[in-house]
């Protein structure tokens, strides 16, 4: 799907330099950055979910540790 992306001059310069250094288009660099961001947020959510499960599973232990 097509879209317009408005960047500050500084971001555009950094994007241009990065895409040239990697030998890819600015479009490809932005797409890769978005994919990496989505993956990182998914991994972060998995960690948060695991922490929540651990807090429920080990609630009594966590309470004892908090009181120590």
C-alpha positions, 0 to 999 in steps of 0.5 A: 500500500502506498503512503506519504512519509514526511520526515524532518530534514535531519531524518531524511539526511540520515535515511539517505546516508543509511540507505546509501551505506547499505546499498538499498533504496530509502523505501527499502530502508524504511520498510526494514526499519518498520519491520524491525520495530514491529519485531522488537515490540512483539518481543517486548510484549512476550517478555512482559507477558512472561513477567506477568505470568511469573508474577501470578505463578510465583505470587507468594514467593514474590510477596515473601521477597518483597517483605525480606 
